[in-house]
Amino acid sequence: MVVPEIAAFGSRYLITLEAIEARSQKSIARRQEEAENKDQVIAALGKAGSQLRRRLGESLSSLEKYDAPLDFATTSSLEALRPTEQG
């Protein structure tokens, strides 16, 4: 499973995605990205997701085919993503 975390530090944000093996609860990969401001969080989250997928071994052809910018694939609102993060 992938566990997201979005932490605010003043006007900056740190986005963390951690892949955890469900059975053992051990971390198998982790990626972090920084966003300069709230408007850049969605793009940084998408970039962290792409990097995590690469690190987990997703094929280049699959990455190229399905790697749409996150702000086009979902909401561009950080507030709308908060319930997803908490779920």
All heavy atoms as an XYZ file, in Angstrom:
669
protein
N       0.839     -1.146      0.000
C       0.000      0.000      0.000
C       0.898      1.228      0.000
O       2.059      1.154      0.397
C      -0.952     -0.048      1.185
C      -0.409      0.512      2.475
S      -1.584      0.433      3.816
C      -0.877     -0.914      4.704
N       0.362      2.357     -0.470
C       1.112      3.611     -0.486
C       0.490      4.557      0.535
O      -0.707      4.817      0.516
C       1.110      4.256     -1.886
C       1.804      5.604     -1.853
C       1.781      3.334     -2.893
N       1.332      5.044      1.437
C       0.889      5.946      2.495
C       1.391      7.350      2.169
O       2.602      7.566      2.083
C       1.428      5.486      3.869
C       0.998      6.433      4.968
C       0.979      4.067      4.165
N       0.468      8.299      1.983
C       0.874      9.673      1.685
C       0.956     10.521      2.948
O       0.272     10.262      3.944
C      -0.267     10.168      0.795
C      -1.466      9.473      1.353
C      -0.963      8.110      1.807
N       1.799     11.532      2.884
C       1.853     12.534      3.948
C       2.176     13.873      3.307
O       3.103     13.967      2.490
C       2.919     12.175      4.979
C       2.997     13.158      6.123
C       4.065     12.793      7.142
O       4.436     11.618      7.237
O       4.533     13.716      7.826
N       1.420     14.888      3.662
C       1.674     16.247      3.192
C       1.833     17.116      4.425
O       0.898     17.274      5.203
C       0.525     16.774      2.306
C       0.324     15.865      1.100
C       0.820     18.213      1.869
C      -0.902     16.192      0.273
N       3.039     17.633      4.628
C       3.326     18.448      5.802
C       3.645     19.866      5.377
O       4.422     20.080      4.442
C       4.500     17.853      6.568
N       3.045     20.840      6.067
C       3.280     22.255      5.779
C       4.331     22.803      6.738
O       4.307     22.513      7.931
C       1.980     23.038      5.922
N       5.251     23.572      6.171
C       6.276     24.273      6.934
C       6.239     25.724      6.490
O       6.891     26.089      5.514
C       7.662     23.667      6.696
C       7.759     22.232      7.125
C       7.587     21.212      6.210
C       7.998     21.907      8.446
C       7.664     19.881      6.601
C       8.070     20.585      8.852
C       7.910     19.566      7.924
N       5.418     26.515      7.164
C       5.190     27.880      6.701
C       4.428     27.824      5.401
O       3.379     27.193      5.309
N       4.978     28.428      4.358
C       4.320     28.390      3.043
C       4.823     27.242      2.181
O       4.322     27.008      1.088
C       4.531     29.716      2.309
O       5.910     29.899      2.040
N       5.806     26.487      2.659
C       6.377     25.357      1.909
C       5.729     24.051      2.368
O       5.212     23.958      3.474
C       7.884     25.295      2.117
C       8.598     26.530      1.620
C      10.075     26.439      1.950
N      10.679     25.302      1.291
C      11.411     25.361      0.200
N      11.661     26.512     -0.363
N      11.921     24.270     -0.330
N       5.806     23.039      1.498
C       5.195     21.744      1.793
C       6.193     20.633      1.488
O       6.943     20.711      0.519
C       3.943     21.533      0.943
C       2.810     22.448      1.312
C       2.764     23.753      0.836
C       1.786     22.020      2.154
C       1.733     24.609      1.188
C       0.749     22.868      2.499
C       0.723     24.150      2.013
O      -0.293     24.995      2.363
N       6.160     19.598      2.315
C       6.949     18.394      2.077
C       5.968     17.258      1.830
O       5.114     16.965      2.670
C       7.840     18.059      3.280
C       8.672     16.784      3.137
C       9.694     16.938      2.004
C       9.368     16.460      4.446
N       6.089     16.647      0.656
C       5.216     15.554      0.258
C       6.011     14.259      0.375
O       7.102     14.141     -0.189
C       4.706     15.742     -1.194
C       3.791     16.963     -1.288
C       3.959     14.523     -1.673
C       4.505     18.236     -1.537
N       5.475     13.291      1.092
C       6.127     11.999      1.274
C       5.166     10.901      0.840
O       4.005     10.898      1.236
C       6.523     11.777      2.749
O       7.351     12.857      3.186
C       7.254     10.460      2.921
N       5.654      9.994      0.028
C       4.916      8.778     -0.339
C       5.768      7.596      0.090
O       6.936      7.503     -0.283
C       4.670      8.714     -1.846
C       3.766      9.775     -2.446
C       3.653      9.569     -3.945
C       2.397      9.748     -1.804
N       5.177      6.700      0.866
C       5.898      5.527      1.331
C       5.134      4.270      0.943
O       3.947      4.143      1.257
C       6.092      5.586      2.842
C       6.949      4.469      3.370
C       7.384      4.699      4.805
O       6.795      5.553      5.492
O       8.312      4.010      5.228
N       5.805      3.370      0.242
C       5.219      2.081     -0.119
C       5.522      1.106      1.007
O       6.673      0.928      1.394
C       5.796      1.580     -1.433
N       4.463      0.484      1.519
C       4.598     -0.436      2.646
C       4.047     -1.795      2.234
O       2.960     -1.884      1.659
C       3.832      0.103      3.871
C       4.454      1.428      4.305
C       3.833     -0.907      5.010
C       3.718      2.115      5.424
N       4.799     -2.835      2.535
C       4.352     -4.201      2.263
C       3.269     -4.517      3.288
O       3.492     -4.442      4.500
C       5.537     -5.163      2.385
C       5.346     -6.492      1.686
C       4.527     -7.471      2.506
O       4.772     -7.594      3.704
O       3.631     -8.112      1.927
N       2.076     -4.800      2.812
C       0.902     -4.908      3.683
C       1.032     -5.998      4.743
O       0.641     -5.800      5.888
C      -0.352     -5.132      2.846
N       1.568     -7.119      4.375
C       1.635     -8.243      5.319
C       2.606     -7.962      6.463
O       2.279     -8.146      7.623
C       2.038     -9.514      4.590
C       1.884    -10.757      5.448
C       2.093    -12.022      4.668
N       1.157    -12.060      3.541
C       1.390    -12.679      2.406
N       2.511    -13.309      2.214
N       0.498    -12.680      1.440
N       3.802     -7.491      6.142
C       4.827     -7.297      7.175
C       4.855     -5.881      7.739
O       5.505     -5.629      8.750
C       6.207     -7.616      6.595
O       6.568     -6.633      5.636
N       4.175     -4.946      7.067
C       4.166     -3.533      7.451
C       5.554     -2.883      7.333
O       5.813     -1.849      7.927
C       3.627     -3.345      8.877
C       2.181     -3.763      9.037
C       1.231     -2.882      8.237
O       1.220     -1.688      8.413
N       0.481     -3.485      7.354
N       6.441     -3.490      6.537
C       7.776     -2.939      6.329
C       7.776     -1.988      5.143
O       7.136     -2.241      4.130
C       8.799     -4.056      6.090
C       9.055     -4.880      7.317
C      10.141     -5.892      7.061
C      10.377     -6.716      8.315
N      11.416     -7.704      8.116
N       8.543     -0.919      5.276
C       8.692      0.042      4.190
C       9.551     -0.572      3.091
O      10.606     -1.138      3.369
C       9.358      1.320      4.718
O       9.578      2.223      3.669
N       9.082     -0.472      1.835
C       9.873     -1.011      0.732
C      10.385      0.084     -0.197
O      11.319     -0.142     -0.950
C       9.089     -2.079     -0.062
C       7.731     -1.558     -0.515
C       8.933     -3.333      0.763
C       6.932     -2.529     -1.360
N       9.802      1.266     -0.126
C      10.287      2.394     -0.927
C       9.664      3.672     -0.382
O       8.553      3.651      0.155
C       9.933      2.215     -2.398
N      10.394      4.769     -0.566
C       9.906      6.060     -0.078
C      10.444      7.161     -0.976
O      11.600      7.126     -1.378
C      10.399      6.252      1.349
C       9.984      7.537      1.991
C      10.576      7.584      3.387
N      10.428      8.902      3.921
C      10.033      9.179      5.133
N       9.770      8.213      5.974
N       9.926     10.415      5.534
N       9.579      8.118     -1.306
C       9.995      9.261     -2.120
C       9.457     10.531     -1.491
O       8.345     10.540     -0.945
C       9.467      9.161     -3.550
C       9.952      7.966     -4.320
C      11.435      7.809     -4.381
N      12.076      8.916     -5.063
C      13.377      9.103     -5.145
N      14.193      8.250     -4.574
N      13.882     10.119     -5.784
N      10.235     11.591     -1.576
C       9.822     12.894     -1.061
C      10.037     13.966     -2.118
O      10.977     13.884     -2.907
C      10.617     13.277      0.190
C      10.299     12.424      1.389
C      11.027     12.897      2.623
O      12.211     13.183      2.580
N      10.305     12.967      3.742
N       9.155     14.941     -2.097
C       9.256     16.110     -2.964
C       8.873     17.335     -2.148
O       8.040     17.233     -1.239
C       8.309     16.005     -4.166
C       8.792     15.140     -5.278
C      10.038     15.667     -5.967
O      10.155     16.890     -6.176
O      10.897     14.845     -6.291
N       9.442     18.457     -2.485
C       9.076     19.717     -1.849
C       8.282     20.576     -2.816
O       8.517     20.536     -4.020
C      10.325     20.481     -1.418
C      11.036     19.866     -0.248
C      12.175     20.729      0.251
O      12.093     21.971      0.161
O      13.152     20.147      0.729
N       7.357     21.332     -2.253
C       6.603     22.307     -3.033
C       6.839     23.673     -2.400
O       6.795     23.809     -1.172
C       5.115     21.970     -3.023
N       7.106     24.645     -3.237
C       7.385     26.001     -2.757
C       6.156     26.651     -2.128
O       6.282     27.475     -1.225
C       7.884     26.884     -3.902
C       9.211     26.437     -4.480
C      10.358     26.673     -3.524
O      10.342     27.699     -2.801
O      11.265     25.824     -3.475
N       4.972     26.264     -2.614
C       3.739     26.849     -2.096
C       2.585     25.878     -2.334
O       2.747     24.836     -2.964
C       3.459     28.222     -2.726
C       3.372     28.151     -4.230
O       2.630     27.342     -4.788
N       4.144     28.986     -4.917
N       1.424     26.253     -1.828
C       0.238     25.406     -1.906
C      -0.145     25.057     -3.342
O      -0.593     23.942     -3.622
C      -0.906     26.142     -1.209
C      -2.170     25.409     -1.077
C      -3.090     26.246     -0.188
C      -4.505     26.115     -0.584
N      -5.398     26.886      0.265
N       0.058     25.984     -4.269
C      -0.316     25.752     -5.665
C       0.550     24.698     -6.353
O       0.170     24.181     -7.390
C      -0.256     27.059     -6.454
C      -1.286     28.067     -5.979
O      -2.344     27.650     -5.461
O      -1.027     29.278     -6.125
N       1.701     24.379     -5.799
C       2.609     23.413     -6.412
C       2.534     22.019     -5.783
O       3.215     21.098     -6.223
C       4.043     23.929     -6.334
C       4.276     25.189     -7.129
C       5.692     25.699     -6.985
O       6.504     25.148     -6.236
N       6.007     26.763     -7.702
N       1.682     21.856     -4.771
C       1.606     20.578     -4.051
C       1.152     19.435     -4.950
O       1.735     18.350     -4.930
C       0.693     20.706     -2.806
C       0.384     19.338     -2.212
C       1.346     21.599     -1.771
N       0.139     19.656     -5.763
C      -0.389     18.573     -6.602
C       0.669     18.099     -7.600
O       0.866     16.896     -7.782
C      -1.674     19.011     -7.339
C      -2.745     19.484     -6.335
C      -2.208     17.888     -8.218
C      -3.171     18.456     -5.334
N       1.377     19.039     -8.216
C       2.437     18.668     -9.158
C       3.554     17.903     -8.442
O       4.069     16.908     -8.969
C       2.994     19.907     -9.851
N       3.914     18.334     -7.241
C       4.959     17.645     -6.472
C       4.503     16.245     -6.063
O       5.289     15.294     -6.087
C       5.338     18.469     -5.240
N       3.230     16.105     -5.729
C       2.682     14.793     -5.390
C       2.739     13.857     -6.593
O       3.122     12.690     -6.479
C       1.242     14.955     -4.896
C       0.507     13.709     -4.440
C       1.221     13.044     -3.276
C      -0.919     14.070     -4.039
N       2.407     14.376     -7.768
C       2.495     13.583     -8.993
C       3.914     13.148     -9.300
O       4.164     11.999     -9.682
N       4.860     14.069     -9.103
C       6.270     13.753     -9.352
C       6.761     12.676     -8.377
O       7.439     11.723     -8.784
C       7.120     15.012     -9.216
C       8.557     14.822     -9.579
C       9.315     16.138     -9.552
C      10.778     15.939     -9.919
N      11.527     17.195     -9.811
N       6.384     12.796     -7.115
C       6.775     11.788     -6.125
C       6.168     10.432     -6.478
O       6.827      9.398     -6.356
C       6.330     12.222     -4.726
N       4.925     10.435     -6.955
C       4.278      9.184     -7.362
C       4.987      8.525     -8.525
O       5.205      7.307     -8.528
N       5.368      9.307     -9.506
C       6.097      8.768    -10.661
C       7.439      8.187    -10.239
O       7.832      7.107    -10.684
C       6.316      9.868    -11.700
O       5.094     10.288    -12.232
N       8.150      8.904     -9.366
C       9.446      8.415     -8.900
C       9.295      7.139     -8.083
O      10.115      6.218     -8.194
C      10.138      9.491     -8.055
C      10.572     10.683     -8.855
C      11.124     11.792     -7.981
O      10.966     11.787     -6.763
N      11.770     12.755     -8.604
N       8.242      7.060     -7.265
C       8.000      5.863     -6.469
C       7.695      4.676     -7.376
O       8.206      3.573     -7.166
C       6.849      6.103     -5.491
C       6.562      4.979     -4.505
C       7.743      4.766     -3.562
C       5.300      5.282     -3.713
N       6.898      4.889     -8.413
C       6.589      3.814     -9.357
C       7.855      3.311    -10.039
O       8.041      2.102    -10.209
C       5.580      4.311    -10.388
C       4.195      4.522     -9.784
C       3.256      5.299    -10.661
N       3.132      4.717    -11.981
C       2.757      5.421    -13.050
N       2.489      6.703    -12.965
N       2.657      4.830    -14.218
N       8.744      4.211    -10.425
C      10.025      3.796    -11.029
C      10.833      2.966    -10.038
O      11.382      1.925    -10.378
C      10.831      5.020    -11.454
C      10.373      5.637    -12.729
C      11.311      6.771    -13.173
N      10.657      7.564    -14.173
C      10.022      8.706    -13.951
N      10.004      9.236    -12.752
N       9.422      9.359    -14.921
N      10.913      3.462     -8.818
C      11.706      2.777     -7.797
C      11.159      1.382     -7.487
O      11.912      0.458     -7.168
C      11.746      3.613     -6.535
C      12.547      2.971     -5.450
C      13.069      3.960     -4.498
N      13.867      3.245     -3.532
C      14.953      3.706     -3.019
N      15.385      4.876     -3.385
N      15.620      3.029     -2.135
N       9.849      1.226     -7.603
C       9.235     -0.073     -7.348
C       9.333     -1.021     -8.543
O       8.904     -2.160     -8.466
C       7.766      0.112     -6.942
C       7.558      0.743     -5.571
C       6.100      1.103     -5.361
C       8.065     -0.179     -4.470
N       9.885     -0.519     -9.658
C      10.156     -1.402    -10.781
C       9.128     -1.407    -11.891
O       9.152     -2.298    -12.743
N       8.236     -0.427    -11.922
C       7.273     -0.371    -13.024
C       8.026     -0.174    -14.338
O       8.987      0.586    -14.403
C       6.273      0.768    -12.807
C       5.174      0.775    -13.839
C       4.055      1.754    -13.509
O       3.938      2.172    -12.352
O       3.304      2.071    -14.436
N       7.599     -0.843    -15.361
C       8.301     -0.787    -16.642
C       8.227      0.608    -17.261
O       7.267      1.357    -17.043
C       7.719     -1.803    -17.626
O       6.431     -1.380    -18.053
N       9.227      0.942    -18.037
C       9.279      2.240    -18.707
C       8.086      2.420    -19.634
O       7.483      3.495    -19.684
C      10.593      2.386    -19.487
C      10.800      3.704    -20.202
C      10.728      4.880    -19.233
C      12.136      3.711    -20.931
N       7.696      1.364    -20.340
C       6.559      1.481    -21.255
C       5.263      1.766    -20.488
O       4.435      2.558    -20.934
C       6.405      0.222    -22.110
O       6.131     -0.903    -21.308
N       5.089      1.164    -19.335
C       3.907      1.420    -18.519
C       3.933      2.843    -17.957
O       2.915      3.538    -17.956
C       3.823      0.412    -17.380
O       2.737      0.695    -16.538
N       5.103      3.265    -17.506
C       5.234      4.634    -17.001
C       4.899      5.654    -18.083
O       4.179      6.620    -17.834
C       6.642      4.887    -16.471
C       6.951      4.300    -15.103
C       8.436      4.308    -14.844
C       6.205      5.048    -14.020
N       5.415      5.439    -19.268
C       5.153      6.370    -20.371
C       3.668      6.377    -20.749
O       3.109      7.420    -21.043
C       6.008      6.011    -21.580
C       7.476      6.319    -21.380
C       8.347      5.806    -22.505
O       7.865      5.041    -23.369
O       9.532      6.168    -22.515
N       3.046      5.221    -20.708
C       1.651      5.121    -21.112
C       0.695      5.719    -20.079
O      -0.285      6.373    -20.436
C       1.292      3.649    -21.345
C      -0.109      3.434    -21.864
C      -0.351      1.973    -22.188
C      -1.742      1.758    -22.743
N      -1.984      0.353    -23.078
N       0.965      5.521    -18.800
C       0.014      5.900    -17.757
C       0.458      7.072    -16.877
O      -0.240      7.409    -15.925
C      -0.277      4.696    -16.856
C      -0.915      3.567    -17.603
C      -0.219      2.392    -17.853
C      -2.214      3.677    -18.090
C      -0.795      1.350    -18.542
C      -2.803      2.636    -18.794
C      -2.089      1.482    -19.010
O      -2.662      0.451    -19.704
N       1.570      7.685    -17.174
C       2.093      8.753    -16.317
C       1.533     10.117    -16.721
O       2.227     10.966    -17.250
C       3.620      8.764    -16.363
C       4.217      9.430    -15.141
O       3.517      9.566    -14.129
O       5.396      9.806    -15.203
N       0.252     10.330    -16.446
C      -0.399     11.615    -16.729
C      -0.110     12.576    -15.586
O      -0.026     12.159    -14.426
C      -1.903     11.423    -16.873
N       0.049     13.861    -15.877
C       0.232     14.837    -14.789
C      -0.937     14.736    -13.809
O      -2.105     14.696    -14.208
C       0.241     16.181    -15.504
C       0.641     15.862    -16.912
C       0.075     14.497    -17.191
N      -0.636     14.681    -12.542
C      -1.652     14.446    -11.524
C      -2.719     15.532    -11.501
O      -3.885     15.253    -11.252
C      -0.999     14.325    -10.149
C      -1.867     13.804     -9.014
C      -2.463     12.452     -9.360
C      -1.067     13.718     -7.739
N      -2.333     16.767    -11.798
C      -3.340     17.829    -11.762
C      -4.362     17.695    -12.894
O      -5.432     18.292    -12.846
C      -2.709     19.211    -11.742
C      -1.685     19.442    -12.833
O      -1.253     18.474    -13.471
O      -1.329     20.608    -13.048
N      -4.074     16.873    -13.908
C      -5.061     16.563    -14.945
C      -5.872     15.318    -14.583
O      -6.996     15.151    -15.018
C      -4.399     16.346    -16.306
C      -3.823     17.591    -16.895
C      -2.467     17.695    -17.128
C      -4.633     18.674    -17.206
C      -1.931     18.851    -17.665
C      -4.108     19.834    -17.743
C      -2.747     19.929    -17.976
N      -5.284     14.422    -13.799
C      -5.926     13.156    -13.468
C      -6.833     13.254    -12.243
O      -7.679     12.393    -12.032
C      -4.865     12.085    -13.229
N      -6.649     14.290    -11.437
C      -7.445     14.447    -10.214
C      -7.677     15.930     -9.967
O      -7.379     16.762    -10.801
C      -6.742     13.771     -9.020
O      -7.628     13.754     -7.899
C      -5.459     14.459     -8.641
N      -8.139     16.249     -8.808
C      -8.401     17.640     -8.456
C      -7.107     18.433     -8.331
O      -6.067     17.880     -7.998
C      -9.184     17.736     -7.122
O      -9.428     19.104     -6.833
C      -8.422     17.112     -5.978
N      -7.167     19.703     -8.597
C      -6.009     20.571     -8.391
C      -6.084     21.249     -7.032
O      -5.247     22.077     -6.698
C      -5.930     21.620     -9.503
O      -7.094     22.429     -9.482
N      -7.067     20.872     -6.223
C      -7.297     21.481     -4.916
C      -6.648     20.659     -3.804
O      -6.991     19.495     -3.593
C      -8.801     21.595     -4.655
O      -9.044     21.887     -3.306
N      -5.736     21.285     -3.076
C      -5.107     20.613     -1.940
C      -6.147     20.276     -0.876
O      -6.108     19.204     -0.284
C      -4.007     21.501     -1.345
C      -3.277     20.955     -0.123
C      -2.645     19.613     -0.429
C      -2.237     21.954      0.341
N      -7.106     21.161     -0.660
C      -8.146     20.913      0.337
C      -8.969     19.669     -0.019
O      -9.383     18.927      0.857
C      -9.065     22.129      0.483
C      -8.420     23.302      1.183
C      -7.477     24.102      0.274
O      -7.557     23.966     -0.963
O      -6.656     24.845      0.812
N      -9.213     19.454     -1.283
C      -9.992     18.284     -1.709
C      -9.206     16.987     -1.502
O      -9.798     15.924     -1.330
C     -10.406     18.422     -3.164
N      -7.875     17.067     -1.526
C      -7.059     15.869     -1.321
C      -6.881     15.507      0.154
O      -6.571     14.375      0.478
C      -5.671     16.045     -1.952
C      -5.597     15.887     -3.451
C      -4.171     16.109     -3.913
C      -6.090     14.536     -3.891
N      -7.072     16.448      1.050
C      -6.877     16.188      2.483
C      -7.679     14.986      2.990
O      -7.135     14.143      3.689
C      -7.196     17.426      3.318
C      -6.201     18.523      3.202
C      -4.973     18.217      4.004
N      -4.044     19.351      3.884
C      -2.783     19.269      4.190
N      -2.292     18.158      4.652
N      -2.017     20.311      4.053
N      -8.972     14.848      2.670
C      -9.703     13.656      3.142
C      -9.103     12.356      2.593
O      -9.111     11.341      3.286
C     -11.122     13.863      2.613
C     -11.241     15.346      2.427
C      -9.864     15.796      2.027
N      -8.557     12.377      1.394
C      -7.923     11.193      0.823
C      -6.694     10.815      1.624
O      -6.454      9.641      1.931
C      -7.524     11.449     -0.644
O      -8.688     11.825     -1.357
C      -6.898     10.230     -1.265
N      -5.902     11.809      2.004
C      -4.698     11.571      2.795
C      -5.064     10.970      4.161
O      -4.414     10.060      4.626
C      -3.944     12.892      3.001
C      -2.753     12.771      3.921
C      -2.173     14.120      4.300
O      -2.746     15.156      3.968
O      -1.145     14.101      4.969
N      -6.145     11.466      4.749
C      -6.540     10.998      6.075
C      -7.180      9.617      6.015
O      -7.171      8.897      7.002
C      -7.505     11.998      6.704
C      -6.828     13.317      6.983
C      -7.815     14.419      7.348
O      -9.010     14.239      7.249
N      -7.276     15.539      7.765
N      -7.746      9.238      4.849
C      -8.406      7.941      4.701
C      -7.408      6.858      4.601
O      -7.495      5.777      5.027
